[in-house]
Amino acid sequence: MIAPISTGYVINATGSYDWAFGIAGILLLAGATVVLTMTRSPMTDDRSVSTTRVAV
């Protein structure tokens, strides 16, 4: 929601799309870094499933 407005301000202030694309690229790299390094490991079921059979 804020990205188009802030991009418009950056383009208006600089008169070029260069800074807008640069900022978008930096935010993309920052987001990818957060997702790849700061997320938790997948949740697993710690209960072991017994494979022994019960005689009937």
KAJO-V910647 format. One record per helix or strand. SS is the DSSP state (hx for helix, st for strand). FROM is the first residue (numbers start at 1). LEN is the number of residues. Records with the same first field share a line. If there is no record, write none. Layout:
SS: FROM-LEN  FROM-LEN
//
This chain:
hx: 3-12  18-20
//
